[in-house]
Amino acid sequence: MTLRRTSRRLADGREIIYFDDAPDAPPRTAVDSRPLGERIPAGHIRRDVLTGEWVAIAGHRQTRTFMPPKDECPLCPTGRGSVPSEIPDRDYDVVVFENRFPSFAPVAQEGAGTAYGLFEHAPALGRCEVVCFTSDHDASFASLPPHRVRTVVDAWADRTAELGAMDSVQQVFCFENRGPEIGVTLHHPHGQIYAYPFVPARSSALLGRARAHHERTGRLLGADVLAAELEAGERVVVDGEHWTAYVPYAARWPVEVHLAPRRDVPDLVALDDAERDDLARVYLDVLGRLDRYYVDEDGEPRTLPYIAAWHQAPAKVGRDVSRLHLQVFSILRSPTKLKYLAGSESGAGAWVNDVLPERIAARLREVGA
């Protein structure tokens, strides 16, 4: 697949990168003329002494854009609305740019106050990027053609490689939040990439289990999980040439699917062309099933709010025992009811799922196209 990559700068110095797959895409020469002033620096991170986890303190994000009308969407191409957007060009295929209101940034302020005793803080060095999947405001990831999904996959891989090479970055996390129930603040189809200056809690837990399994067996935990799911069969939803989608044995959410490659790879960068093409097909299949999972009172499909999270090997450690997978899950437990994280989940971290994982998988197989 031929892809043209063009890096430019926005008015405040933030980088914007165009990923063009259309052969007739114009050169990217538009200039951002907005009077933005200096870029907003990141805040700082503080360590929770009780758990050892880092918490980002980003008070400047309280002023970020929240549910603007369509004609003021900052992710549409400039010229389609009543105000200039974050994308200076009049159209685009896929575009990535540094978040204007970042939790982590290459330019960061020192932590407020003075660290003392048990308390520890550090600059929130890293990077936060926005990934616009399409210039069509009314589209969704699930409505993209396979070739455009492939472009998104290539953009994720490009950013994973470049961000992971930064000295301050320990983990690159690509994700999408869809639906107001999840908490999205912009309707335009997009995702984000966080480049953390630490290995986050879930990534750290995954790495710890993977290391222990490898030390005990000499094998990759992710590979053994996939083999076990394929052998059991009852939770497998889609089995493609290079990718398998299954509901995990201990699913935490009322709707949850994992996508795993057949080959052992640590991250998106390591995927070859055939694996990237098959990922586009299988992922679109899964998203279509998710949007048919629930029906409303009139028998119409209920668009599913979800979080899609890529779990990759950390940038600097544990790459020999880590294995790539995608986790897609929803907080919707019926067409009209949300799963709230109550005392057990939020307070104790002890999950309770009201839906049998095997039933989730059966329903997803049932609603295949």
C-alpha positions in Angstrom: 0.0 0.0 0.0 1.4 3.4 -1.0 1.1 6.0 1.7 2.3 9.6 1.7 3.3 11.1 5.0 3.6 14.8 5.4 4.7 16.6 8.6 3.8 20.2 9.2 3.5 22.7 12.1 0.4 24.4 13.6 0.5 28.0 14.6 1.7 27.3 18.1 4.4 24.9 17.0 2.6 21.6 17.5 3.2 19.0 14.9 0.5 17.8 12.5 1.1 14.8 10.2 -1.0 13.9 7.2 -1.3 10.2 6.1 -2.6 10.2 2.5 -3.6 7.0 0.7 -5.6 8.6 -2.1 -3.4 8.9 -5.2 -4.9 12.3 -6.1 -4.5 13.8 -2.6 -3.1 17.4 -3.0 0.2 18.4 -1.5 -0.1 19.5 2.2 1.0 23.1 2.1 -1.8 24.9 4.0 -0.6 27.2 6.8 -2.3 27.5 10.1 -2.9 31.2 10.5 -4.8 31.2 13.9 -3.5 33.5 16.6 -2.9 30.7 19.1 0.1 32.1 21.0 2.4 29.8 22.8 1.6 26.1 23.1 0.1 24.9 26.4 2.7 23.0 28.4 1.8 19.8 30.3 1.5 19.8 34.0 3.2 17.2 36.3 2.9 13.7 37.6 2.6 12.7 41.3 3.2 9.2 42.6 0.6 7.6 44.8 2.7 6.4 47.7 0.1 3.8 48.6 0.0 2.0 45.2 3.2 3.2 43.6 1.2 4.4 40.6 1.7 7.8 38.8 -1.2 10.2 38.6 -1.1 13.1 36.0 -2.1 16.5 37.4 -3.4 18.5 34.4 -5.5 21.4 35.6 -5.1 23.3 32.3 -7.4 20.6 30.7 -10.5 22.1 32.4 -10.8 24.6 29.6 -10.6 22.1 26.7 -13.2 22.0 23.9 -16.5 20.4 24.9 -19.2 19.3 22.5 -19.1 22.2 20.0 -21.7 22.5 17.3 -20.9 20.8 14.0 -20.0 24.0 12.3 -17.3 24.7 15.0 -15.8 21.2 15.1 -12.0 21.5 15.5 -11.4 18.1 13.7 -13.2 18.9 10.5 -11.1 20.4 7.7 -10.8 24.2 7.7 -13.4 25.7 5.4 -16.3 23.3 6.2 -17.4 25.2 9.3 -17.7 28.7 10.6 -14.3 28.8 12.2 -10.7 27.6 11.4 -10.1 24.1 12.8 -7.0 22.2 14.0 -6.5 20.9 10.4 -5.6 23.8 8.1 -6.2 21.8 4.9 -9.6 21.7 3.1 -9.7 17.8 3.1 -7.7 14.9 4.4 -7.5 11.1 4.5 -6.1 10.4 8.0 -4.4 13.1 10.1 -2.6 13.1 13.5 -1.7 16.2 15.5 -0.4 17.0 19.0 -3.3 17.6 21.4 -3.9 21.3 22.2 -4.7 20.4 25.8 -2.2 17.6 26.6 -1.9 15.6 29.8 1.7 14.8 28.7 3.8 17.0 26.4 7.4 17.5 25.2 7.3 20.9 27.0 6.3 20.5 30.6 6.1 22.5 33.7 7.8 21.4 36.9 5.4 20.0 39.5 3.7 22.6 41.7 5.0 22.8 45.2 7.9 21.0 46.7 8.3 17.3 47.0 9.1 16.2 50.5 9.2 13.0 52.5 7.1 10.3 50.9 5.7 12.6 48.2 7.3 12.5 44.7 6.5 14.4 41.6 8.1 14.9 38.1 7.4 16.8 34.9 4.7 15.2 32.7 7.0 14.7 29.8 5.6 12.7 26.9 3.2 13.4 24.2 -0.6 13.3 23.5 -1.9 13.1 19.9 -5.3 13.1 18.3 -5.9 10.7 15.4 -8.7 11.8 13.0 -9.9 8.7 11.1 -11.7 10.6 8.4 -12.6 14.1 7.3 -16.3 13.1 7.3 -17.8 14.4 10.5 -20.8 12.1 10.4 -18.9 8.9 9.8 -17.5 6.4 12.3 -14.6 4.0 12.4 -17.1 1.1 11.6 -18.2 2.9 8.4 -14.7 3.3 7.0 -13.7 1.2 4.0 -11.0 -1.4 4.6 -8.3 0.6 2.8 -8.9 3.6 5.1 -8.7 1.4 8.2 -5.4 0.1 6.9 -4.2 3.7 6.7 -5.2 4.2 10.3 -3.3 1.1 11.3 -0.2 2.4 9.4 -0.6 5.7 11.2 -0.8 3.9 14.6 2.4 2.0 13.7 4.2 5.1 12.6 3.4 7.0 15.8 4.2 4.0 18.0 7.7 3.8 16.5 8.4 7.5 16.6 7.0 8.1 20.1 8.5 5.0 21.6 11.9 6.1 20.5 11.7 9.3 22.6 13.9 9.2 25.7 11.1 10.2 28.1 8.5 7.8 26.7 8.0 4.4 28.4 4.6 3.3 26.9 2.7 4.2 23.8 -1.1 3.7 24.1 -3.4 4.0 21.1 -7.1 4.1 21.8 -10.6 5.3 20.7 -13.5 6.4 22.9 -16.8 6.3 21.1 -20.1 7.6 22.3 -21.2 10.3 24.8 -21.9 7.5 27.4 -18.1 6.9 27.4 -17.4 10.6 27.9 -16.3 11.8 24.5 -16.2 15.6 24.1 -16.1 15.7 20.3 -18.4 13.8 17.9 -16.0 13.7 15.0 -14.7 10.2 14.6 -11.2 10.2 16.2 -8.9 8.4 18.6 -6.0 9.4 20.7 -2.4 8.3 21.4 -0.8 8.8 24.8 3.0 8.5 25.1 3.5 8.1 28.9 6.7 8.8 30.8 6.0 5.7 32.9 4.4 2.2 32.4 0.7 2.6 33.4 -0.9 0.3 36.0 -2.6 -2.1 33.6 0.4 -2.3 31.3 2.6 -3.0 34.3 0.2 -5.8 35.5 0.2 -7.4 32.1 4.0 -7.2 31.9 4.3 -8.8 35.4 2.1 -11.7 34.5 3.8 -12.2 31.1 7.3 -12.2 32.7 6.3 -14.7 35.4 4.7 -17.0 32.8 7.7 -16.8 30.5 10.1 -17.6 33.4 8.0 -20.6 34.4 7.3 -22.0 30.9 9.6 -20.4 28.4 6.5 -19.4 26.4 4.6 -16.2 25.8 1.5 -15.8 27.9 -0.4 -14.0 25.1 0.3 -16.9 22.7 -0.8 -19.5 25.2 -4.0 -17.6 26.0 -4.9 -17.4 22.3 -4.1 -21.1 21.8 -6.4 -22.0 24.8 -9.2 -19.8 23.5 -8.9 -21.5 20.0 -9.0 -24.9 21.6 -12.0 -24.1 23.7 -13.8 -22.5 20.8 -16.9 -21.4 22.7 -15.7 -17.8 23.1 -14.2 -17.3 19.6 -16.2 -14.8 17.6 -14.1 -14.4 14.3 -11.2 -16.5 13.2 -9.4 -14.7 10.3 -6.2 -15.7 8.5 -4.0 -13.6 10.7 -6.2 -12.4 13.5 -8.6 -14.0 16.0 -11.4 -12.2 17.9 -12.6 -13.8 21.1 -14.4 -12.9 24.3 -11.9 -13.3 27.2 -12.5 -16.1 29.7 -12.7 -13.6 32.6 -14.4 -10.7 30.7 -15.0 -7.8 33.1 -17.4 -5.8 30.9 -21.0 -6.6 29.7 -19.6 -6.6 26.2 -15.9 -7.2 25.7 -13.8 -8.6 22.8 -10.1 -9.1 22.3 -8.3 -9.2 18.9 -5.0 -11.0 18.8 -2.6 -11.7 16.0 -1.7 -15.4 15.2 2.0 -14.4 15.0 3.9 -13.4 18.1 4.5 -9.6 17.7 5.2 -7.1 20.5 3.5 -4.1 18.9 1.8 -2.6 15.9 5.1 -1.7 14.3 6.0 -5.4 13.9 2.9 -6.2 11.9 3.6 -7.1 8.2 1.5 -6.0 5.3 -0.7 -9.1 5.2 -1.4 -8.8 9.0 -2.3 -5.2 8.7 -4.7 -5.9 5.8 -6.4 -8.8 7.7 -6.6 -6.6 10.8 -8.7 -4.1 8.8 -11.1 -6.8 7.7 -11.5 -8.5 11.0 -11.8 -5.3 13.1 -14.5 -4.0 10.8 -16.3 -7.3 11.1 -16.1 -7.1 14.9 -17.3 -3.5 15.0 -20.3 -4.3 12.8 -21.3 -7.1 15.2 -20.9 -4.8 18.2 -23.3 -2.3 16.5 -25.8 -5.1 16.1 -25.4 -6.6 19.6 -28.3 -4.6 21.1 -31.6 -3.7 19.4 -34.1 -1.0 20.7 -37.8 -1.3 21.3 -38.5 -0.8 17.6 -36.1 -3.6 16.7 -33.5 -1.2 15.4 -29.7 -1.8 16.1 -28.4 0.3 19.1 -25.1 1.9 18.2 -22.7 0.7 20.9 -20.5 3.1 22.9 -17.1 1.5 23.4 -13.5 1.9 24.3 -10.9 0.3 22.0 -7.5 0.0 23.6 -4.3 -1.3 22.0 -2.1 -3.1 24.5 1.5 -3.1 23.2 4.8 -3.9 24.7 6.4 -1.1 26.7 8.8 1.0 24.7 11.9 0.2 26.8 11.3 -2.9 28.9 9.7 -6.3 28.6 9.5 -6.4 24.9 10.7 -10.0 24.7 7.8 -11.3 26.8 5.0 -9.0 25.6 2.4 -9.7 22.9 0.1 -7.3 21.1 -3.6 -7.4 21.5 -6.6 -5.1 21.2 -9.3 -4.8 23.8 -12.7 -3.5 22.8 -15.4 -3.1 25.5 -18.6 -1.3 26.3 -20.2 0.0 29.5 -23.7 -0.7 28.0 -25.3 -3.7 29.8 -28.7 -3.4 27.9 -30.0 -1.1 25.2 -31.0 1.4 27.8 -28.8 0.7 30.9 -25.2 1.5 31.7 -22.8 -0.5 33.9 -21.7 1.8 36.6 -18.5 1.1 38.5 -19.8 0.8 42.0 -18.0 0.2 45.3 -16.6 -3.2 44.5 -15.0 -2.1 41.1 -14.1 1.5 41.9 -13.3 1.1 45.6 -11.7 -2.3 45.8 -10.8 -3.1 42.2 -12.8 -6.3 42.4 -14.8 -6.8 39.2 -18.3 -8.2 39.0 -19.7 -9.0 35.5 -23.4 -9.8 35.3 -23.1 -11.4 31.8 -21.6 -14.8 31.1 -18.6 -14.4 28.7 -19.8 -17.4 26.7 -23.2 -15.7 26.2 -21.4 -12.5 25.0 -19.6 -14.6 22.4 -22.7 -16.5 21.3 -24.6 -13.2 20.7 -21.7 -11.8 18.7 -21.6 -14.9 16.5 -25.3 -14.7 16.1 -25.2 -11.1 14.8 -22.6 -11.7 12.2 -23.3 -10.3 8.7 
